[in-house]
Structures are given as C-alpha cells and as structure tokens.
C-alpha cells in the first residue's frame, strides 16, 4: 500500500502502516543522529525541555549539508545515515518523546523493534546515499538547534513535501523486514559455507 | 612558470576535482547500476535501485553532492620527480579542501576523535589525508577520494594463520560481508587486500575498492577468485540497501602482495554504490587532463 501522510501523525494512524508499505511524508521532520539523541536523553534525565516538541512527528537519521545564504539556511544534500549507531538510544528516545516515524538506512535492532510496538511507531528505510533526492523534498529550513554539535549532528527542523519513497521496514506490530532478510541470508550462508 | 601562479592553478584544479567527485559519479558505476536494475526481480530492491539512479541524475543536473556524507578527503598523489612543486602540495590541498567546504560541496566532517569537536572546515591533524608515490617524469597525477563513513565503518582486518589457507580467506570475507549486511550501502564494490603487513594490506584493500569496474586482476587465478567471491557474495541475498535481492556487490576486487612466511593478512574495505572518485594528470605548465570525467 502507498500512503501520503502529514505530520504530526496519531498513534492509531501509525499502527495502520505495515512492513512493505510505501510512505511519502509531508509536514515537519527533525534530523537527529548520535549526538542529538545523546543530548536529548541527557536533557530528559535532567528534567530540561527540548527546544522543540517532537511528539507525533518524524525524525530523520541524517546529517545534511546546509548552506547559509544571508540569514536563511538552505539544505544542499540530505540522505540517511546508518541507523544502527542510534540503536543504543532509540528505545529510550521513543519512550520519552513519542516520535511516530523514524527514517534512516540499514535498519534497527530488537530493542527498537520492541519499543516501536510498545509506543506505536514505525521505522522507514530511505535509500542510502540519496542526498540529492532528500534535499529535493525539503521546502524550507524552519530552524536549527544545537548547532554547537557541528553541522551534521545539529537538530535541523525541516518543512518537507512528498519526502520519499520510504519503505516501512519495521512496523508497530513487531515486524522487522531486516530480521526477515537476515533469516534468509542466514540460510543462504549455511549453503555457502558448506561449499567453501 | 612562476611557482605562485602554478600553485594557484593547482588549487583551482583540486577544488574542481573535489567538485567532480562529489557531484558526478563515474559513468561505469552508473552503467553497472542500470544493469543491476534490469536483472533485479525483487520489487523492494528495484525501488532502491531506481531511487539511486534518479539521485545520481538529480545530483549531476543540479550540481549538488550525490550523498550528504562527502567523507574525509583522501588525496593520492603520483608525483613526477621533475614536477616543479612538491613540498607545498599539502598546504595547497588543505586550502582547496577549505574552499570546497565553504562552497557547500563538502559537509564539515572532520572532528577530533575524542573531544568530537568539529573543525568546521574539513581540516585537522593529518586531514585531508595525503598519500605520496614518486614516479619518473614531470607530471603530477592526483586522485581525490571522498569516502563516506557508512561503508568505511564496515572495514575489517584479520591476521589469519597461514594454515587457514585460501579457504580461511574466503570464509573471513563472507563472514564480514554477512556481518555488514546492508550497512555499507549495497550494491557496493568489495575491495580485498591479501598479503604484506597489517597496515599495508589495508592499502591494498583501498586500492582494490577504487579499481575501475571493468578491470580485473592481471593474474588470471586471482581474477577467477574475484569472480568466485562475487558469486558467493551475491548468493547471500543481502541485496540493495540490505532489503534483500540478487545483487549485493557490483564487483569483488582483490589486490595481492607478498607477505611474511608466518603471516596471512586479509584486509577488507567496502566502497558504497556512490563510488566517488576524480583524477587528473597535471603538467608543469598547470594544464590539467581529467582522467575520470569528461570535462569540456
């Protein structure tokens, strides 16, 4: 199934999505990678509020190339980064901040899959390396926070239009496409090792 | 020729090489990706490959970086002993990298490994990274490699026991491919080094990962091993972006060096589908002949 959704998205709506569905996102997306996840969880621990409320929105594992033209920022290239680096943070992040969509590449593990089922969220794969396509979906840079972390690690707040195609790879029902591929690869490996 | 003028010309060529590398993928990779799409039957993998090909086209047309991860800049220099400028080259390269960063061709990626503080201009201790190779003659050949972290993080080195033999080498390669899964952005080029020592085997692997696709190893036995391993890697079914499919690697390239009788080093470097490189030969008068791209 193909879905065109607008953020923020409700828990009920996100639970309608299934592994294998194609998704296009409109509205607002936040970039967050290693350092932003780390800082957000530190803030939560200290009882400090995030600079923006992310509940119901989508986060994008992405460190864009951005260029400042006058007082405005412009996104030059913005594809996904490897999501497994965020595996150590994501389940806590989902519990605390209730984001409904996580976009990245390469998939995520068991802890995140369980958290997505518990919280009501999905993981979407965006094609790795597709920085030019990603930038094409950005209408406007709404703002940037935590720029002290460096351009790639900062929290970019982006207005996006028809951001996709994204493949739902982990749904809110505990299904993980990468685990299915892993299982098949595991069977193939037995055959390969036997021949080496 | 005036040395300052030559330095200025070199700086311009180096910025141009970075520009070409990050915005225009060499056409042989694009052709291989098109072939992969034609052969692919998995619908999810086909969607990934179509997005990759569209992305390559958009980047070229809009003159923007193919991938936002423009890497740490690596420069390979093959310098003729009579080329008029030598010791100044690192400074000129550093200036070119700063300029390319300020023009938003490069994302500021260089950070201190422990403080994680970003220098904001892609320079730092030994960065940009430069490798030198001395040749006869009076030209300078420059290769620029912007290597992203997604695939670089999957690199591996193992000092095998000589008794593990060829079987051990193959097993190690497949184990690393399996562990990397979709993370190095397949379909990738797998670079394998066999022999030499622990650090130099990684250089062999780097060279293998950057070898143009149509070239096979000159030793027919090694070329056969490349074909055999390509078959095995694709049999894993990891597929484009690790979402399953028939093509995981576009090529397996192997470079070999002699080694110690008590050693069997194997190095592995993945080169993601965005196999960006640009190369030029520069003459003492500052004229550049671009080797990787057609430049009008």
Interface residues (C-beta under 8 A of the other chain):
Chain A: X20 X22 X35 X62 X63 X64 X65 X66 X67 X76 X77 X78 X79 X81 X82 X84 X105 X106 X107 X125 X127 X128 X129 X130 X131 X132 X133 X134 X135 X136 X149 X150 X151 X152 X153 X165 X167 X169 X177 X178 X180 X181 X182 X184 X185 X188 X189 X191 X192 X193 X195 X196
Chain B: X44 X47 X48 X51 X52 X54 X55 X56 X58 X59 X62 X64 X65 X66 X67 X68 X69 X70 X104 X106 X107 X108 X109 X111 X116 X117 X118 X120 X148 X149 X150 X153 X167 X170 X171 X174 X178 X181 X182 X183 X185 X232 X235 X236 X237 X238 X239 X241 X242 X243 X244 X272 X273 X274
